[in-house]
Amino acid sequence: MSKLYDELCNKKEAGEELNFNKLTRDKLYELWYVECIPDSAIAELYGVLQKEVKKKRFEFGIKQTECATDNILKHLFKRNP
């Protein structure tokens, strides 16, 4: 389910301009990692190049390795309280 992505698409379709510079780490993490929205779709949504989305993700530390490590640690701590 892509709740945030769908919400942003609806805003854009309604004429609201989405500002890529105001995209927060939390929202980008939600889009890319939680909702599995690819960089290309995020770029299209915000009207920027795919490489700009990737650059912003890396600046925010949102990378596959970091996300996977975070997910593993969360899973381990849930199992071993």
PDB file of N, CA, C and O in Angstrom:
ATOM      1  N   MET A   1       0.845  -1.184   0.000  1.00  0.00           N
ATOM      2  CA  MET A   1       0.000   0.000   0.000  1.00  0.00           C
ATOM      3  C   MET A   1       0.888   1.246   0.000  1.00  0.00           C
ATOM      4  O   MET A   1       1.878   1.318   0.729  1.00  0.00           O
ATOM      5  N   SER A   2       0.525   2.205  -0.815  1.00  0.00           N
ATOM      6  CA  SER A   2       1.335   3.409  -0.988  1.00  0.00           C
ATOM      7  C   SER A   2       0.570   4.643  -0.534  1.00  0.00           C
ATOM      8  O   SER A   2       0.219   5.499  -1.346  1.00  0.00           O
ATOM      9  N   LYS A   3       0.322   4.729   0.726  1.00  0.00           N
ATOM     10  CA  LYS A   3      -0.512   5.809   1.259  1.00  0.00           C
ATOM     11  C   LYS A   3       0.076   7.194   0.989  1.00  0.00           C
ATOM     12  O   LYS A   3      -0.608   8.055   0.438  1.00  0.00           O
ATOM     13  N   LEU A   4       1.325   7.416   1.367  1.00  0.00           N
ATOM     14  CA  LEU A   4       1.942   8.729   1.177  1.00  0.00           C
ATOM     15  C   LEU A   4       2.082   9.057  -0.302  1.00  0.00           C
ATOM     16  O   LEU A   4       1.792  10.175  -0.727  1.00  0.00           O
ATOM     17  N   TYR A   5       2.528   8.080  -1.084  1.00  0.00           N
ATOM     18  CA  TYR A   5       2.699   8.297  -2.522  1.00  0.00           C
ATOM     19  C   TYR A   5       1.367   8.674  -3.162  1.00  0.00           C
ATOM     20  O   TYR A   5       1.298   9.628  -3.938  1.00  0.00           O
ATOM     21  N   ASP A   6       0.319   7.938  -2.845  1.00  0.00           N
ATOM     22  CA  ASP A   6      -1.010   8.233  -3.389  1.00  0.00           C
ATOM     23  C   ASP A   6      -1.481   9.629  -2.976  1.00  0.00           C
ATOM     24  O   ASP A   6      -2.060  10.361  -3.778  1.00  0.00           O
ATOM     25  N   GLU A   7      -1.228   9.984  -1.724  1.00  0.00           N
ATOM     26  CA  GLU A   7      -1.600  11.307  -1.223  1.00  0.00           C
ATOM     27  C   GLU A   7      -0.882  12.404  -2.002  1.00  0.00           C
ATOM     28  O   GLU A   7      -1.492  13.401  -2.389  1.00  0.00           O
ATOM     29  N   LEU A   8       0.421  12.216  -2.230  1.00  0.00           N
ATOM     30  CA  LEU A   8       1.193  13.212  -2.972  1.00  0.00           C
ATOM     31  C   LEU A   8       0.747  13.282  -4.432  1.00  0.00           C
ATOM     32  O   LEU A   8       0.691  14.369  -5.007  1.00  0.00           O
ATOM     33  N   CYS A   9       0.430  12.140  -5.035  1.00  0.00           N
ATOM     34  CA  CYS A   9      -0.070  12.125  -6.419  1.00  0.00           C
ATOM     35  C   CYS A   9      -1.378  12.897  -6.518  1.00  0.00           C
ATOM     36  O   CYS A   9      -1.587  13.661  -7.461  1.00  0.00           O
ATOM     37  N   ASN A  10      -2.252  12.697  -5.546  1.00  0.00           N
ATOM     38  CA  ASN A  10      -3.530  13.414  -5.533  1.00  0.00           C
ATOM     39  C   ASN A  10      -3.323  14.914  -5.413  1.00  0.00           C
ATOM     40  O   ASN A  10      -4.005  15.694  -6.077  1.00  0.00           O
ATOM     41  N   LYS A  11      -2.383  15.320  -4.568  1.00  0.00           N
ATOM     42  CA  LYS A  11      -2.084  16.747  -4.414  1.00  0.00           C
ATOM     43  C   LYS A  11      -1.573  17.330  -5.730  1.00  0.00           C
ATOM     44  O   LYS A  11      -1.976  18.418  -6.140  1.00  0.00           O
ATOM     45  N   LYS A  12      -0.680  16.588  -6.383  1.00  0.00           N
ATOM     46  CA  LYS A  12      -0.124  17.061  -7.647  1.00  0.00           C
ATOM     47  C   LYS A  12      -1.212  17.151  -8.715  1.00  0.00           C
ATOM     48  O   LYS A  12      -1.260  18.122  -9.470  1.00  0.00           O
ATOM     49  N   GLU A  13      -2.077  16.152  -8.782  1.00  0.00           N
ATOM     50  CA  GLU A  13      -3.172  16.150  -9.753  1.00  0.00           C
ATOM     51  C   GLU A  13      -4.155  17.297  -9.498  1.00  0.00           C
ATOM     52  O   GLU A  13      -4.800  17.790 -10.423  1.00  0.00           O
ATOM     53  N   ALA A  14      -4.259  17.709  -8.246  1.00  0.00           N
ATOM     54  CA  ALA A  14      -5.148  18.819  -7.886  1.00  0.00           C
ATOM     55  C   ALA A  14      -4.512  20.182  -8.172  1.00  0.00           C
ATOM     56  O   ALA A  14      -5.126  21.223  -7.939  1.00  0.00           O
ATOM     57  N   GLY A  15      -3.278  20.164  -8.679  1.00  0.00           N
ATOM     58  CA  GLY A  15      -2.620  21.413  -9.059  1.00  0.00           C
ATOM     59  C   GLY A  15      -1.599  21.935  -8.070  1.00  0.00           C
ATOM     60  O   GLY A  15      -0.981  22.975  -8.300  1.00  0.00           O
ATOM     61  N   GLU A  16      -1.418  21.222  -6.969  1.00  0.00           N
ATOM     62  CA  GLU A  16      -0.434  21.664  -5.987  1.00  0.00           C
ATOM     63  C   GLU A  16       0.968  21.334  -6.488  1.00  0.00           C
ATOM     64  O   GLU A  16       1.224  20.225  -6.957  1.00  0.00           O
ATOM     65  N   GLU A  17       1.867  22.301  -6.386  1.00  0.00           N
ATOM     66  CA  GLU A  17       3.253  22.077  -6.800  1.00  0.00           C
ATOM     67  C   GLU A  17       4.025  21.475  -5.626  1.00  0.00           C
ATOM     68  O   GLU A  17       4.067  22.052  -4.540  1.00  0.00           O
ATOM     69  N   LEU A  18       4.629  20.324  -5.853  1.00  0.00           N
ATOM     70  CA  LEU A  18       5.406  19.659  -4.806  1.00  0.00           C
ATOM     71  C   LEU A  18       6.842  20.162  -4.876  1.00  0.00           C
ATOM     72  O   LEU A  18       7.469  20.123  -5.935  1.00  0.00           O
ATOM     73  N   ASN A  19       7.352  20.626  -3.764  1.00  0.00           N
ATOM     74  CA  ASN A  19       8.689  21.214  -3.704  1.00  0.00           C
ATOM     75  C   ASN A  19       9.691  20.165  -3.235  1.00  0.00           C
ATOM     76  O   ASN A  19       9.668  19.742  -2.079  1.00  0.00           O
ATOM     77  N   PHE A  20      10.563  19.755  -4.140  1.00  0.00           N
ATOM     78  CA  PHE A  20      11.564  18.730  -3.828  1.00  0.00           C
ATOM     79  C   PHE A  20      12.509  19.190  -2.727  1.00  0.00           C
ATOM     80  O   PHE A  20      12.973  18.377  -1.927  1.00  0.00           O
ATOM     81  N   ASN A  21      12.795  20.483  -2.681  1.00  0.00           N
ATOM     82  CA  ASN A  21      13.709  21.006  -1.666  1.00  0.00           C
ATOM     83  C   ASN A  21      13.131  20.893  -0.256  1.00  0.00           C
ATOM     84  O   ASN A  21      13.876  20.915   0.724  1.00  0.00           O
ATOM     85  N   LYS A  22      11.815  20.773  -0.153  1.00  0.00           N
ATOM     86  CA  LYS A  22      11.170  20.642   1.155  1.00  0.00           C
ATOM     87  C   LYS A  22      10.870  19.191   1.525  1.00  0.00           C
ATOM     88  O   LYS A  22      10.281  18.925   2.572  1.00  0.00           O
ATOM     89  N   LEU A  23      11.274  18.258   0.671  1.00  0.00           N
ATOM     90  CA  LEU A  23      11.066  16.832   0.961  1.00  0.00           C
ATOM     91  C   LEU A  23      11.954  16.438   2.138  1.00  0.00           C
ATOM     92  O   LEU A  23      13.179  16.531   2.061  1.00  0.00           O
ATOM     93  N   THR A  24      11.330  16.000   3.221  1.00  0.00           N
ATOM     94  CA  THR A  24      12.078  15.662   4.436  1.00  0.00           C
ATOM     95  C   THR A  24      12.637  14.249   4.367  1.00  0.00           C
ATOM     96  O   THR A  24      12.232  13.441   3.532  1.00  0.00           O
ATOM     97  N   ARG A  25      13.572  13.973   5.260  1.00  0.00           N
ATOM     98  CA  ARG A  25      14.149  12.639   5.341  1.00  0.00           C
ATOM     99  C   ARG A  25      13.066  11.609   5.643  1.00  0.00           C
ATOM    100  O   ARG A  25      13.032  10.539   5.035  1.00  0.00           O
ATOM    101  N   ASP A  26      12.188  11.934   6.578  1.00  0.00           N
ATOM    102  CA  ASP A  26      11.137  10.991   6.973  1.00  0.00           C
ATOM    103  C   ASP A  26      10.214  10.650   5.810  1.00  0.00           C
ATOM    104  O   ASP A  26       9.858   9.488   5.618  1.00  0.00           O
ATOM    105  N   LYS A  27       9.828  11.656   5.035  1.00  0.00           N
ATOM    106  CA  LYS A  27       8.936  11.398   3.902  1.00  0.00           C
ATOM    107  C   LYS A  27       9.646  10.624   2.803  1.00  0.00           C
ATOM    108  O   LYS A  27       9.058   9.731   2.192  1.00  0.00           O
ATOM    109  N   LEU A  28      10.898  10.956   2.548  1.00  0.00           N
ATOM    110  CA  LEU A  28      11.650  10.224   1.530  1.00  0.00           C
ATOM    111  C   LEU A  28      11.864   8.776   1.959  1.00  0.00           C
ATOM    112  O   LEU A  28      11.762   7.861   1.141  1.00  0.00           O
ATOM    113  N   TYR A  29      12.156   8.569   3.225  1.00  0.00           N
ATOM    114  CA  TYR A  29      12.308   7.209   3.766  1.00  0.00           C
ATOM    115  C   TYR A  29      10.989   6.436   3.619  1.00  0.00           C
ATOM    116  O   TYR A  29      10.979   5.272   3.216  1.00  0.00           O
ATOM    117  N   GLU A  30       9.901   7.093   3.948  1.00  0.00           N
ATOM    118  CA  GLU A  30       8.574   6.460   3.836  1.00  0.00           C
ATOM    119  C   GLU A  30       8.288   6.066   2.384  1.00  0.00           C
ATOM    120  O   GLU A  30       7.841   4.952   2.109  1.00  0.00           O
ATOM    121  N   LEU A  31       8.550   6.982   1.475  1.00  0.00           N
ATOM    122  CA  LEU A  31       8.296   6.691   0.065  1.00  0.00           C
ATOM    123  C   LEU A  31       9.186   5.566  -0.447  1.00  0.00           C
ATOM    124  O   LEU A  31       8.696   4.586  -1.008  1.00  0.00           O
ATOM    125  N   TRP A  32      10.477   5.707  -0.256  1.00  0.00           N
ATOM    126  CA  TRP A  32      11.429   4.805  -0.890  1.00  0.00           C
ATOM    127  C   TRP A  32      11.539   3.454  -0.188  1.00  0.00           C
ATOM    128  O   TRP A  32      11.512   2.406  -0.834  1.00  0.00           O
ATOM    129  N   TYR A  33      11.661   3.485   1.125  1.00  0.00           N
ATOM    130  CA  TYR A  33      11.903   2.242   1.854  1.00  0.00           C
ATOM    131  C   TYR A  33      10.611   1.539   2.270  1.00  0.00           C
ATOM    132  O   TYR A  33      10.443   0.344   2.028  1.00  0.00           O
ATOM    133  N   VAL A  34       9.719   2.273   2.885  1.00  0.00           N
ATOM    134  CA  VAL A  34       8.497   1.646   3.406  1.00  0.00           C
ATOM    135  C   VAL A  34       7.520   1.310   2.284  1.00  0.00           C
ATOM    136  O   VAL A  34       6.988   0.201   2.235  1.00  0.00           O
ATOM    137  N   GLU A  35       7.280   2.272   1.376  1.00  0.00           N
ATOM    138  CA  GLU A  35       6.304   2.062   0.313  1.00  0.00           C
ATOM    139  C   GLU A  35       6.918   1.483  -0.962  1.00  0.00           C
ATOM    140  O   GLU A  35       6.196   1.146  -1.901  1.00  0.00           O
ATOM    141  N   CYS A  36       8.249   1.367  -0.999  1.00  0.00           N
ATOM    142  CA  CYS A  36       8.965   0.776  -2.149  1.00  0.00           C
ATOM    143  C   CYS A  36       8.724   1.531  -3.458  1.00  0.00           C
ATOM    144  O   CYS A  36       8.594   0.925  -4.521  1.00  0.00           O
ATOM    145  N   ILE A  37       8.667   2.861  -3.363  1.00  0.00           N
ATOM    146  CA  ILE A  37       8.511   3.687  -4.556  1.00  0.00           C
ATOM    147  C   ILE A  37       9.912   3.950  -5.112  1.00  0.00           C
ATOM    148  O   ILE A  37      10.769   4.457  -4.389  1.00  0.00           O
ATOM    149  N   PRO A  38      10.162   3.614  -6.385  1.00  0.00           N
ATOM    150  CA  PRO A  38      11.513   3.788  -6.939  1.00  0.00           C
ATOM    151  C   PRO A  38      11.879   5.261  -7.125  1.00  0.00           C
ATOM    152  O   PRO A  38      11.014   6.131  -7.219  1.00  0.00           O
ATOM    153  N   ASP A  39      13.176   5.507  -7.174  1.00  0.00           N
ATOM    154  CA  ASP A  39      13.683   6.866  -7.378  1.00  0.00           C
ATOM    155  C   ASP A  39      13.044   7.516  -8.601  1.00  0.00           C
ATOM    156  O   ASP A  39      12.712   8.700  -8.570  1.00  0.00           O
ATOM    157  N   SER A  40      12.872   6.752  -9.673  1.00  0.00           N
ATOM    158  CA  SER A  40      12.311   7.306 -10.911  1.00  0.00           C
ATOM    159  C   SER A  40      10.898   7.841 -10.703  1.00  0.00           C
ATOM    160  O   SER A  40      10.556   8.894 -11.241  1.00  0.00           O
ATOM    161  N   ALA A  41      10.076   7.138  -9.938  1.00  0.00           N
ATOM    162  CA  ALA A  41       8.702   7.582  -9.686  1.00  0.00           C
ATOM    163  C   ALA A  41       8.685   8.804  -8.763  1.00  0.00           C
ATOM    164  O   ALA A  41       7.871   9.710  -8.942  1.00  0.00           O
ATOM    165  N   ILE A  42       9.578   8.825  -7.787  1.00  0.00           N
ATOM    166  CA  ILE A  42       9.675   9.986  -6.892  1.00  0.00           C
ATOM    167  C   ILE A  42      10.140  11.203  -7.691  1.00  0.00           C
ATOM    168  O   ILE A  42       9.637  12.310  -7.501  1.00  0.00           O
ATOM    169  N   ALA A  43      11.100  10.987  -8.578  1.00  0.00           N
ATOM    170  CA  ALA A  43      11.604  12.070  -9.421  1.00  0.00           C
ATOM    171  C   ALA A  43      10.488  12.635 -10.304  1.00  0.00           C
ATOM    172  O   ALA A  43      10.345  13.851 -10.428  1.00  0.00           O
ATOM    173  N   GLU A  44       9.718  11.766 -10.903  1.00  0.00           N
ATOM    174  CA  GLU A  44       8.614  12.214 -11.760  1.00  0.00           C
ATOM    175  C   GLU A  44       7.585  12.997 -10.946  1.00  0.00           C
ATOM    176  O   GLU A  44       7.076  14.021 -11.400  1.00  0.00           O
ATOM    177  N   LEU A  45       7.289  12.520  -9.768  1.00  0.00           N
ATOM    178  CA  LEU A  45       6.328  13.175  -8.889  1.00  0.00           C
ATOM    179  C   LEU A  45       6.753  14.613  -8.564  1.00  0.00           C
ATOM    180  O   LEU A  45       5.931  15.529  -8.563  1.00  0.00           O
ATOM    181  N   TYR A  46       8.039  14.790  -8.291  1.00  0.00           N
ATOM    182  CA  TYR A  46       8.558  16.101  -7.894  1.00  0.00           C
ATOM    183  C   TYR A  46       9.114  16.923  -9.056  1.00  0.00           C
ATOM    184  O   TYR A  46       9.506  18.075  -8.868  1.00  0.00           O
ATOM    185  N   GLY A  47       9.152  16.337 -10.254  1.00  0.00           N
ATOM    186  CA  GLY A  47       9.644  17.070 -11.412  1.00  0.00           C
ATOM    187  C   GLY A  47      11.137  17.313 -11.394  1.00  0.00           C
ATOM    188  O   GLY A  47      11.609  18.367 -11.821  1.00  0.00           O
ATOM    189  N   VAL A  48      11.887  16.328 -10.895  1.00  0.00           N
ATOM    190  CA  VAL A  48      13.347  16.421 -10.851  1.00  0.00           C
ATOM    191  C   VAL A  48      13.938  15.191 -11.523  1.00  0.00           C
ATOM    192  O   VAL A  48      13.215  14.265 -11.893  1.00  0.00           O
ATOM    193  N   LEU A  49      15.237  15.189 -11.676  1.00  0.00           N
ATOM    194  CA  LEU A  49      15.921  14.035 -12.257  1.00  0.00           C
ATOM    195  C   LEU A  49      16.060  12.917 -11.221  1.00  0.00           C
ATOM    196  O   LEU A  49      16.131  13.168 -10.018  1.00  0.00           O
ATOM    197  N   GLN A  50      16.095  11.698 -11.711  1.00  0.00           N
ATOM    198  CA  GLN A  50      16.243  10.531 -10.842  1.00  0.00           C
ATOM    199  C   GLN A  50      17.527  10.621 -10.014  1.00  0.00           C
ATOM    200  O   GLN A  50      17.549  10.232  -8.847  1.00  0.00           O
ATOM    201  N   LYS A  51      18.594  11.135 -10.626  1.00  0.00           N
ATOM    202  CA  LYS A  51      19.865  11.219  -9.906  1.00  0.00           C
ATOM    203  C   LYS A  51      19.782  12.207  -8.738  1.00  0.00           C
ATOM    204  O   LYS A  51      20.528  12.074  -7.769  1.00  0.00           O
ATOM    205  N   GLU A  52      18.884  13.195  -8.819  1.00  0.00           N
ATOM    206  CA  GLU A  52      18.698  14.130  -7.707  1.00  0.00           C
ATOM    207  C   GLU A  52      18.041  13.439  -6.517  1.00  0.00           C
ATOM    208  O   GLU A  52      18.378  13.713  -5.365  1.00  0.00           O
ATOM    209  N   VAL A  53      17.105  12.545  -6.805  1.00  0.00           N
ATOM    210  CA  VAL A  53      16.453  11.781  -5.732  1.00  0.00           C
ATOM    211  C   VAL A  53      17.481  10.869  -5.069  1.00  0.00           C
ATOM    212  O   VAL A  53      17.552  10.790  -3.842  1.00  0.00           O
ATOM    213  N   LYS A  54      18.264  10.190  -5.876  1.00  0.00           N
ATOM    214  CA  LYS A  54      19.292   9.292  -5.335  1.00  0.00           C
ATOM    215  C   LYS A  54      20.295  10.073  -4.485  1.00  0.00           C
ATOM    216  O   LYS A  54      20.683   9.627  -3.405  1.00  0.00           O
ATOM    217  N   LYS A  55      20.704  11.221  -4.971  1.00  0.00           N
ATOM    218  CA  LYS A  55      21.655  12.054  -4.227  1.00  0.00           C
ATOM    219  C   LYS A  55      21.075  12.461  -2.876  1.00  0.00           C
ATOM    220  O   LYS A  55      21.764  12.412  -1.857  1.00  0.00           O
ATOM    221  N   LYS A  56      19.796  12.866  -2.873  1.00  0.00           N
ATOM    222  CA  LYS A  56      19.160  13.289  -1.626  1.00  0.00           C
ATOM    223  C   LYS A  56      19.042  12.103  -0.665  1.00  0.00           C
ATOM    224  O   LYS A  56      19.262  12.252   0.537  1.00  0.00           O
ATOM    225  N   ARG A  57      18.695  10.926  -1.195  1.00  0.00           N
ATOM    226  CA  ARG A  57      18.620   9.737  -0.340  1.00  0.00           C
ATOM    227  C   ARG A  57      19.964   9.462   0.312  1.00  0.00           C
ATOM    228  O   ARG A  57      20.033   9.191   1.510  1.00  0.00           O
ATOM    229  N   PHE A  58      21.023   9.530  -0.469  1.00  0.00           N
ATOM    230  CA  PHE A  58      22.360   9.258   0.059  1.00  0.00           C
ATOM    231  C   PHE A  58      22.759  10.311   1.096  1.00  0.00           C
ATOM    232  O   PHE A  58      23.372   9.981   2.112  1.00  0.00           O
ATOM    233  N   GLU A  59      22.414  11.575   0.841  1.00  0.00           N
ATOM    234  CA  GLU A  59      22.709  12.640   1.810  1.00  0.00           C
ATOM    235  C   GLU A  59      21.984  12.391   3.130  1.00  0.00           C
ATOM    236  O   GLU A  59      22.511  12.691   4.201  1.00  0.00           O
ATOM    237  N   PHE A  60      20.774  11.841   3.045  1.00  0.00           N
ATOM    238  CA  PHE A  60      19.993  11.525   4.230  1.00  0.00           C
ATOM    239  C   PHE A  60      20.377  10.170   4.837  1.00  0.00           C
ATOM    240  O   PHE A  60      19.869   9.794   5.893  1.00  0.00           O
ATOM    241  N   GLY A  61      21.275   9.441   4.168  1.00  0.00           N
ATOM    242  CA  GLY A  61      21.685   8.125   4.674  1.00  0.00           C
ATOM    243  C   GLY A  61      20.661   7.035   4.408  1.00  0.00           C
ATOM    244  O   GLY A  61      20.634   6.022   5.106  1.00  0.00           O
ATOM    245  N   ILE A  62      19.820   7.237   3.404  1.00  0.00           N
ATOM    246  CA  ILE A  62      18.805   6.239   3.059  1.00  0.00           C
ATOM    247  C   ILE A  62      19.357   5.406   1.903  1.00  0.00           C
ATOM    248  O   ILE A  62      19.197   5.750   0.732  1.00  0.00           O
ATOM    249  N   LYS A  63      20.003   4.312   2.262  1.00  0.00           N
ATOM    250  CA  LYS A  63      20.605   3.415   1.281  1.00  0.00           C
ATOM    251  C   LYS A  63      20.162   2.007   1.598  1.00  0.00           C
ATOM    252  O   LYS A  63      19.753   1.717   2.723  1.00  0.00           O
ATOM    253  N   GLN A  64      20.240   1.132   0.618  1.00  0.00           N
ATOM    254  CA  GLN A  64      19.804  -0.243   0.833  1.00  0.00           C
ATOM    255  C   GLN A  64      20.532  -0.898   1.996  1.00  0.00           C
ATOM    256  O   GLN A  64      19.911  -1.584   2.807  1.00  0.00           O
ATOM    257  N   THR A  65      21.830  -0.696   2.086  1.00  0.00           N
ATOM    258  CA  THR A  65      22.586  -1.361   3.150  1.00  0.00           C
ATOM    259  C   THR A  65      22.191  -0.846   4.527  1.00  0.00           C
ATOM    260  O   THR A  65      22.032  -1.629   5.464  1.00  0.00           O
ATOM    261  N   GLU A  66      22.032   0.476   4.653  1.00  0.00           N
ATOM    262  CA  GLU A  66      21.655   1.035   5.940  1.00  0.00           C
ATOM    263  C   GLU A  66      20.239   0.610   6.331  1.00  0.00           C
ATOM    264  O   GLU A  66      19.975   0.298   7.492  1.00  0.00           O
ATOM    265  N   CYS A  67      19.338   0.603   5.357  1.00  0.00           N
ATOM    266  CA  CYS A  67      17.958   0.201   5.635  1.00  0.00           C
ATOM    267  C   CYS A  67      17.880  -1.265   6.009  1.00  0.00           C
ATOM    268  O   CYS A  67      17.143  -1.634   6.923  1.00  0.00           O
ATOM    269  N   ALA A  68      18.630  -2.101   5.317  1.00  0.00           N
ATOM    270  CA  ALA A  68      18.629  -3.528   5.631  1.00  0.00           C
ATOM    271  C   ALA A  68      19.207  -3.774   7.015  1.00  0.00           C
ATOM    272  O   ALA A  68      18.664  -4.569   7.782  1.00  0.00           O
ATOM    273  N   THR A  69      20.297  -3.103   7.339  1.00  0.00           N
ATOM    274  CA  THR A  69      20.912  -3.251   8.656  1.00  0.00           C
ATOM    275  C   THR A  69      19.956  -2.795   9.750  1.00  0.00           C
ATOM    276  O   THR A  69      19.814  -3.458  10.777  1.00  0.00           O
ATOM    277  N   ASP A  70      19.308  -1.673   9.525  1.00  0.00           N
ATOM    278  CA  ASP A  70      18.338  -1.144  10.493  1.00  0.00           C
ATOM    279  C   ASP A  70      17.199  -2.136  10.697  1.00  0.00           C
ATOM    280  O   ASP A  70      16.769  -2.373  11.826  1.00  0.00           O
ATOM    281  N   ASN A  71      16.718  -2.708   9.614  1.00  0.00           N
ATOM    282  CA  ASN A  71      15.619  -3.661   9.682  1.00  0.00           C
ATOM    283  C   ASN A  71      16.033  -4.921  10.445  1.00  0.00           C
ATOM    284  O   ASN A  71      15.258  -5.442  11.246  1.00  0.00           O
ATOM    285  N   ILE A  72      17.226  -5.402  10.206  1.00  0.00           N
ATOM    286  CA  ILE A  72      17.734  -6.599  10.898  1.00  0.00           C
ATOM    287  C   ILE A  72      17.856  -6.326  12.389  1.00  0.00           C
ATOM    288  O   ILE A  72      17.446  -7.149  13.208  1.00  0.00           O
ATOM    289  N   LEU A  73      18.415  -5.175  12.747  1.00  0.00           N
ATOM    290  CA  LEU A  73      18.576  -4.836  14.164  1.00  0.00           C
ATOM    291  C   LEU A  73      17.227  -4.714  14.867  1.00  0.00           C
ATOM    292  O   LEU A  73      17.067  -5.182  15.994  1.00  0.00           O
ATOM    293  N   LYS A  74      16.256  -4.086  14.203  1.00  0.00           N
ATOM    294  CA  LYS A  74      14.925  -3.974  14.794  1.00  0.00           C
ATOM    295  C   LYS A  74      14.317  -5.356  15.019  1.00  0.00           C
ATOM    296  O   LYS A  74      13.699  -5.618  16.051  1.00  0.00           O
ATOM    297  N   HIS A  75      14.502  -6.222  14.048  1.00  0.00           N
ATOM    298  CA  HIS A  75      13.961  -7.580  14.154  1.00  0.00           C
ATOM    299  C   HIS A  75      14.630  -8.349  15.301  1.00  0.00           C
ATOM    300  O   HIS A  75      13.954  -9.052  16.052  1.00  0.00           O
ATOM    301  N   LEU A  76      15.937  -8.218  15.435  1.00  0.00           N
ATOM    302  CA  LEU A  76      16.664  -8.911  16.498  1.00  0.00           C
ATOM    303  C   LEU A  76      16.239  -8.414  17.869  1.00  0.00           C
ATOM    304  O   LEU A  76      16.056  -9.212  18.788  1.00  0.00           O
ATOM    305  N   PHE A  77      16.081  -7.099  18.017  1.00  0.00           N
ATOM    306  CA  PHE A  77      15.701  -6.551  19.321  1.00  0.00           C
ATOM    307  C   PHE A  77      14.265  -6.903  19.677  1.00  0.00           C
ATOM    308  O   PHE A  77      13.936  -7.005  20.859  1.00  0.00           O
ATOM    309  N   LYS A  78      13.412  -7.089  18.695  1.00  0.00           N
ATOM    310  CA  LYS A  78      12.042  -7.513  18.984  1.00  0.00           C
ATOM    311  C   LYS A  78      12.027  -8.952  19.484  1.00  0.00           C
ATOM    312  O   LYS A  78      11.204  -9.313  20.326  1.00  0.00           O
ATOM    313  N   ARG A  79      12.925  -9.760  18.973  1.00  0.00           N
ATOM    314  CA  ARG A  79      12.984 -11.161  19.368  1.00  0.00           C
ATOM    315  C   ARG A  79      13.682 -11.345  20.718  1.00  0.00           C
ATOM    316  O   ARG A  79      13.400 -12.299  21.443  1.00  0.00           O
ATOM    317  N   ASN A  80      14.589 -10.431  21.047  1.00  0.00           N
ATOM    318  CA  ASN A  80      15.366 -10.565  22.285  1.00  0.00           C
ATOM    319  C   ASN A  80      15.165  -9.326  23.149  1.00  0.00           C
ATOM    320  O   ASN A  80      16.053  -8.476  23.208  1.00  0.00           O
ATOM    321  N   PRO A  81      14.032  -9.201  23.815  1.00  0.00           N
ATOM    322  CA  PRO A  81      13.779  -7.997  24.613  1.00  0.00           C
ATOM    323  C   PRO A  81      14.675  -7.894  25.842  1.00  0.00           C
ATOM    324  O   PRO A  81      14.571  -6.933  26.604  1.00  0.00           O
TER     325      PRO A  81
END
